[in-house]
Structures are given as structure tokens and as C-alpha cells.
Amino acid sequence: MMKTFYVTTPIYYANTVPHLGHLYSTIVADCMRRYKRQRGYETYFLTGTDEHGINIERAAERKGVTPREHVDFVSGEMKRMFSDFALDTEHGGFDIFMRTTEPFHYEGVSELWRRCARSQTPKGREAIYKGHYEGWFCAACAAYKTEDEYIRPEAEGDAPRCLVHETPLDRISEESYFFRLSDYDGALLALYETRPDFVRPEARLNEVKSFVRGGLQDLSISRLKTSVSWGIPVPDDPAHTMFVWFDALSNYITAIGFGNEERERVVGFEKFWPAVHIIGKDILRQHAIYWPAFLMAAGLEVPHHIIAHGMWLDPVGRKMSKTIGNTVELELLHKHFQTDAVRYFCLREMAFGQDSKVGYEAVIERSNSDLASGLGNLSSRTLTMIQRYCEGVVPAQNISDEKFLTAKRAGIEIDPLALVSTLEHARDQFTALMDDLAFSRALEAAWSIVARVDKMISDAKPWELAKNDEQRENLNAILYRAVESLRWLCVLLFPVMPESTREILRQLGLADDPAQIDPAKLTWGELKEGTRIGEIKPLFPRLDKKKIMADIEKEKGESEIAGTHVTEADAVQGSAITSETQPAPPQAGATEADAAAALKKEDEGAQFIDIGDFAKVDLRVGEILTAERVPKSDKLLRFTIDLGEAEPRQILAGIAEHYEPEKLIGRKVVVVANLKPRKLRGLESQGMVCAASVGDEGRPVLATFTEDVPNGARLK
Ligand code: MSP
């Protein structure tokens, strides 16, 4: 029987339109599945949306639409993004776009609940029991918060606020079903001990272990229907709605047939379970603790692995946030970059498991250095030389001893053994690293082939050899080696860049489908002499950084006003909080102008702001480290200011006519830290210094402190 491989992404909250975090998890899963398929596995790949819960119910209510209409809209956006980035079924991507509002999911999750309810914990007690819950709940996190997870209220009677979202928590005091998680600590710790690769990377496993060792509390797994109606009813007690994480995690098994015969026939729980779950480290606890405990209670196998990746941060290392305006917009990525360049960037740039910085400039730079000058250039120069010197036909690789020696004496490197052993070594390294999820290092190994072959060409100078008939054999041998290496690269790189590698193979004149070739079995010399190469087309054109950055600067945020993005949550990426002030999404038939008009109307109506609006302005104490005039500007000063972050910020201020820069060094000032960065005289200003505007001429007077305050302290 064929080996199977089942990979999943998290199912994404259907309350925020897609962002880079969603794209990344999905690219990783897509790449792994393509790789495993090449290695001979029968694969299944799931992604989708998580569509229930109070947060979604509230978002829909605010927009005046039903929860169903709301989730249909957001999941539609998600699918559109997946298709833009070739991650959908049509492009060989996911097999199912799972939605928790599917009727078969209701059936499956109810079956899971029933099984848990019938079972006993390892300590011989009922796994699910009815009790009473009293505590604070964050709708955006879909989680109850303990004292160390919230900000205490300033005034009596106010609710505490979520540490992540800074929004008020809901006080909940109601009857609830509980899952007896506290009885599973021993079983979970034994699981982590016996299967040290259950959670990867290791650092994440250690976090999980220490959390469990600290003691687990039972988990409230239902809400009264009168409090949360948008969810799946608890079996045999419809006055309760299931906790959204119980519902969401179960999708991984209901999608493939657990609790539904039809799905079992079409896909097969028996066949594909257990899965490999790709998640962001932000949702590790739910996947590595709750999920295996639910499965153990139901008597089902736990997942093969929980693989947690890091977070994308902005170029200066901050969390990406709509409020700060430092997100990477998918519309712009799609518009300005090839899909494969984005995939390559994501997998090459982030050392798997660690956080990584991202900005448009970095994507341009990687694309130019590694793709345009690297792989793309190797492909086009090799094929062009075959066209020019070999009449478009792959030449013979063999070389007589005599020619080999002459070449060697002339310093031309065509020792087949040396090249093949370099390639074989890189191939083995590549597959081992892919198996180990070290995508970035696997790509480095592949690029060692690019460098090696480039060097061989530059040293041998085929254009010189072509001038001398005596050197024909050497010329052929060099070009064969280059083009056969290119074929290897296409097979290795297919999971990362499916479209471009297929295109290179087409240009090479091969009809082979790289999706079906096992990279571990690549054998030297399988490319046949006499193969006629196809039409040569440029692959990765060089990107004009200046122009693209100028365009992006103009286009940034535009997509948010256009119809489809109006519902975008004012969210910290990855935490899916919905802003209270969001305007309604366009209804069916509404135009972009209607949507923009709705935004404008909201602005006009806003005479007062509430505390939530004020909380959006991130005012911080900063210390001026350096200050200087901006050349050719009378007004601007350029500062570097320490806001208590990893790196100081560059901030520009129009106060040069009123302050001597040197005198400001060491001054503590008030900085708007989450102002969208903008360029002034070609310099990016990453925030704003606050000043009073005095007199008719508006003389600026810098706001400062008379007491000592630490850098980065927040003004509230
Ligand atoms: N609905 C839950 C998951 C349920 S799975 C049974 C959820 N959804 S989410 O929309 O918030 O998406 C979470 C996932 O998006 C994270 O786990 C992570 O994979 C990804 N990311 C969100 N922001 C991210 C970054 N800034 N960087 C990288 N990935 C991050 O949680």
C-alpha cells in the first residue's frame, strides 16, 4: 500500500481578510505536500476557515449582515487569495478548503463530543462534566483570560483589557460544560517524552512541557446559546453551543471522514489520519495540549507532528499591525511579484521556527539576487548557448581522455566525476534538509549547485571554445553538464517554485512532470543527447527597486478602500480582532464608491472619540540619540530616537527653523509610535514627534517630561 501524508494549515478565522501570516502557513504546507508527493506519498492537503464564535457573530451584527453572509464573504476572499497565489486545487494546491459551517463537520464534531462524553480520563473520571464558569473572556482570542493575561482596569467598574488586543474582556458567569484537561497532564507528558518530535522545533516542545508541568486547569468547552448562538449545538443539550476551539480543532478529522460515511468514502480518515499540523507558534497551546487530550479522550490517535513556525515582523522587528500600517499587503505582493518569487522569498528568508523580518524591499532584493541573477540567469545563459552553439539541441556529454587532458591543462574544468559528486552531495543534503523542514538551508544547498555551475561556465568560457573547432568536444561537454544540472535543479526546486521549474523544463524541451519525479532518485545523465530545446523566454526579470517602491508607496492602503477590503479587521496580524469602528461591507450590488462613501460618512459623524479610539494611538516616551539637519531642507530635522525597542527609529520632524539639532540630543520626547511610516525627502520617517503649536505662526514646542521616564513607556 502507498504511504500517505496528510498536511494541514490552521483554519483561519473568518473575520479578517487574508494577510501574510495566512499566506505563509499555506505556502509551507503546500511545499511540504508537493515534496512528499514527489517522494512517492499519497497526499492530502487541508486549509480553510474557522467560521463560528462570538467574535464572528459580533462582526456580522455590526455590519448588519447575518453571520452566514459574513463568513461566506470572508471565506470567498480567502479562496480568492489562495487562487491568486496558485495555492488552490486548480493549481495543484489544497485538496479541501474546509469550512466549519459544512453540515458534515457538524456531524463529525458531534460524534467526537459524544465519544469524549462517554469516556473516562486516565484518572478514572468523566472526561466531560457540567459545571459553572466564572471569568473573563476575550472574544478576539476566543479564550478565557487569567489574571496574568489581562490589563487591570484603571477605574472601578471597568472591564480588564486583553493583553494582546487591548480590548475590554467579557465577564462570563454561566453554566458550562468542562473538559477535564487537568487529568491529562501525565498522559501528555508521557506523549512528549516518548515522541520528542511530536512538537517541532524542540524549543517549542520545551515550552509546552513546562506549561503542562505547571499544572493544567479544566477547560470550559461550551457557552450558553443565549450568549453565543453562532456555533454548533452541544449534542443532546442544544441550550449550549460548543467552544470554538473544540469545534475548530475537530475540523482536521471531520474533513477526511471522521463521523461521516460519505467523506470517509471520498477521502478516508482511516487512510490519512494522523496528520502533520503546520501552525504559527501563537496557537501552539491549543494544538499541542488541548487537541491531543481531546483525541486521547475519544480513543483516537494523536497527530504525527505539530510544527510551529515563527512570526513575520516588519523590517524594524515590530509585530505587523493594521494600526501601525506596517503590514505587507497581499494585493501588492500579488501585483508586483511573481508567485514563485513570493514563495521562494518566504521559504528562503525565514529560518523555520524563528521569527523573521519582511518588507517589500527585501522581496525585491532576494528576487533580483537569487532569482534574476542566480537561477534565471543560469537557465537563460545555458539555453541560449545551446541554441547558439549547438543548433538548439542538447549536445553529447562524453569527452575523450585526450580532450579531457587538454582541457585540464588549459584550466577548463569538465571533470565529470567532480561535478556529479558535488551535485549528488547537494541533492542528498537538500532532501535531508527538506525532511527536516529546514527549507531555508535546503534552498542554500540548491543554490550551491547554481554557484558551482555558474563558475564552471565562467571558467570554461564556452564563447571562446566555440571559436575553435578543435574545442567542440569540450564545448559540448560543458553545455551538457550545465543543462543536466539545470534539470536537476528543476526537480529539486519544484515544491518551492512549481510554475517556474515547470517552465524551465518546458524550455529545456522536456515534457517531464517534476511533480512526479523523486528528487532523491535523480541520476546523472538521464537527459538525452539530441533533445531539442523549446522557446527561450525570460524567467525572472530584474525588478526596478526604485520604481516598484515608488509605486507601492502610492498604492499602499488603497486596496482597503476598494470594495473587497472594507471588512478587513483593524487587526494585529494573526490575532484577528475586529475594530468597533469598521464600516459596513458592501452589500451585494454595492459599488466601491458606495463603500468609500460609507467610510467618509463615518468620519463626518465622528465628533467624539471613545477611549478605544484613543487607545489606537500608540504614544511612547523616546530619547533623542542623534539629531541633524536634512540636506537641502530648511525645515526638516532627522532624528534617531530610542523607544526602548531592539533598534532606534529614524524620525523626521519639521522643526529645523526653531531648534538647534545638537541641543536636542538626550531630550526625552513624546512619539506617535504607530503612525504609518512615510518618506520625506527620500528618508523614511518611522513615527512622529509631538509638539505644541504656539501662536499664529504655529511655532512648535516639543512636548517633554520634567521627571525621569524610561524609554518606551506608554502614554495613556
Ligand atoms: N482560527 C484559528 C486557528 C484554528 S486551527 C484549528 C486562528 N486563526 S487565525 O486567522 O488567527 O490564523 C492563525 C494563523 O495565521 C497562525 O497560526 C499563523 O499560522 C498565521 N499567522 C498570523 N499572523 C502571522 C504572522 N505575522 N506571521 C506568520 N504567521 C502568522 O488562529
Boltz pocket constraint, residues with backbone or C-beta under 6 A from the ligand:
constraints:
  - pocket:
      binder: B
      contacts: [[A, 9], [A, 10], [A, 11], [A, 12], [A, 13], [A, 20], [A, 21], [A, 22], [A, 24], [A, 25], [A, 50], [A, 245], [A, 248], [A, 249], [A, 250], [A, 278], [A, 279], [A, 280], [A, 281], [A, 282], [A, 283], [A, 310], [A, 311], [A, 312], [A, 313], [A, 320], [A, 573], [A, 574], [A, 575], [A, 576]]
      max_distance: 6.0
